[in-house]
Amino acid sequence: MRVVGVDLGAKRIGVAVSDSDEKIAMPSSVIQRSGDRPRDHRAIREIVEEYDAGRVVVGLPLSLDGSMGPAARAASEEAEELATVVGVPVEVYDERLTTVTADRSLMEMKMKADARRRVVDKVAAAVMLQSWLDGRRDRD
């Protein structure tokens, strides 16, 4: 079963998809926020359907101390809304520092700032999803 990872940003939504064996997360796409949340959620549903995914994992931007700040509460609420649209289970997963990790990796690849901005969200989604996949294997 494939899993879709989602990094909900204010301007962009990063999307990653796992392989069918749930071992590797790959950056997939970036959805530009339209200002219409239901429309954005339908775009995510289309990706879920395209990949025949069985689950969506939404990044939860916890504070560095692990507490739920305003951003984490907003992401959790949006994940609940998303669950009513995508037709598969949706869960949240700690995404602390994934964007920082993704951006540093892209900088190490000598990618220019404007090019990094276009892909960092989907790479961050892949970092988060890979962590979720690895954690799931460790729990099994």
For each residue, the residues with C-beta under 8 A, 3 or more apart:
1: 20 22 53 54 55
2: 17 18 19 20 22 51 52 53 54
3: 17 18 22 25 53 54 55 56 57 129 132 133
4: 15 16 17 18 28 44 47 48 51 53 55 56 57 129
5: 15 16 17 18 25 56 57 58 59 125 126 128 129 132
6: 13 14 15 16 44 56 57 58 59 82 125
7: 13 14 15 16 59 95 98 99 121 122 124 125 128
8: 13 58 59 75 78 79
9: 12 13 14 33 121
10: 33
11: 32 33
12: 9 30 31 32 33 121
13: 6 7 8 9 30 31 33 40 43 44 121
14: 6 7 9 27 30 120 121 122 123 124 125
15: 4 5 6 7 27 28 29 30 31 44 47 122 125
16: 4 5 6 7 25 26 27 28 122 125 126 128 129
17: 2 3 4 5 25 26 28 47 51 53 129
18: 2 3 4 5 21 22 23 24 25 26 129 133
19: 2 22 23 24 26
20: 1 2
21: 18 24
22: 1 2 3 18 19 133 136
23: 18 19 133 137
24: 18 19 21 130 133
25: 3 5 16 17 18 125 126 127 129 130 133
26: 16 17 18 19 126
27: 14 15 16 119 122 123 125 126
28: 4 15 16 17 47 122 125 126
29: 15 47 122
30: 12 13 14 15 118 119 121 122
31: 12 13 15 40 43 44
32: 11 12
33: 9 10 11 12 13 40
34: 39 40
35:
36: 39 40
37: 40 41 78 81
38: 41 42 85
39: 34 36 42 43
40: 13 31 33 34 36 37 43 44
41: 37 38 44 45 81 82 85 86
42: 38 39 45 46 85
43: 13 31 39 40 46 47
44: 4 6 13 15 31 40 41 47 48 56 82 85 86
45: 41 42 48 49 85 86 87
46: 42 43 49 50
47: 4 15 17 28 29 43 44 50 51 53
48: 4 44 45 51 53 56 86 87 88
49: 45 46 52 87
50: 46 47
51: 2 4 17 47 48
52: 2 49
53: 1 2 3 4 17 47 48 56 88
54: 1 2 3 88 89
55: 1 3 4 88 89 90 91
56: 3 4 5 6 44 48 53 82 83 86 88 89 90 91
57: 3 4 5 6 90 91 92 93 128 129 132
58: 5 6 8 75 78 79 82 90 91 92 93
59: 5 6 7 8 75 92 93 94 95 98 124 125 128
60: 72 75 76 79 92 93 94 95
61: 69 71 72 75 95 96
62: 66 67 68 69 72 94 95 96
63: 66 67 68 69 72
64: 96
65:
66: 62 63 94
67: 62 63 72
68: 62 63 72 73 76
69: 61 62 63 72 73
70: 73 74
71: 61 74 75
72: 60 61 62 63 67 68 69 75 76
73: 68 69 70 76 77
74: 70 71 77 78
75: 8 58 59 60 61 71 72 78 79 92
76: 60 68 72 73 79 80 92
77: 73 74 80 81
78: 8 37 58 74 75 81 82
79: 8 58 60 75 76 82 83 90 91 92
80: 76 77 83 84 90
81: 37 41 77 78 84 85
82: 6 41 44 56 58 78 79 85 86 90
83: 56 79 80 86 89 90
84: 80 81
85: 38 41 42 44 45 81 82
86: 41 44 45 48 56 82 83 90
87: 45 48 49
88: 48 53 54 55 56
89: 54 55 56 83
90: 55 56 57 58 79 80 82 83 86
91: 55 56 57 58 79
92: 57 58 59 60 75 76 79
93: 57 58 59 60 128 131 132 135
94: 59 60 62 66 131
95: 7 59 60 61 62 98 99 124 128
96: 61 62 64
97: 100 101
98: 7 59 95 101 102 124 125 127 128 131
99: 7 95 102 103 120 121 124
100: 97 103 104
101: 97 98 104 105 124 127
102: 98 99 105 106 120 123 124 126 127
103: 99 100 106 107 116 120 124
104: 100 101 107 108
105: 101 102 108 109 123
106: 102 103 109 111 115 116 119 120 123
107: 103 104 110 111 116
108: 104 105
109: 105 106
110: 107
111: 106 107 115 116 119
112: 115 116
113: 116 117
114: 117 118
115: 106 111 112 118 119
116: 103 106 107 111 112 113 119 120
117: 113 114 120
118: 30 114 115
119: 27 30 106 111 115 116 122 123
120: 14 99 102 103 106 116 117 123 124
121: 7 9 12 13 14 30 99 124 125
122: 7 14 15 16 27 28 29 30 119 125 126
123: 14 27 102 105 106 119 120 126 127
124: 7 14 59 95 98 99 101 102 103 120 121 127 128
125: 5 6 7 14 15 16 25 27 28 59 98 121 122 128 129
126: 5 16 25 26 27 28 102 122 123 129 130
127: 25 98 101 102 123 124 130 131
128: 5 7 16 57 59 93 95 98 124 125 131 132
129: 3 4 5 16 17 18 25 57 125 126 132 133
130: 24 25 126 127 133 134
131: 93 94 98 127 128 134 135
132: 3 5 57 93 128 129 135 136
133: 3 18 22 23 24 25 129 130 136 137
134: 130 131 137 138
135: 93 131 132 138 139
136: 22 132 133 139 140
137: 23 133 134 140
138: 134 135
139: 135 136
140: 136 137
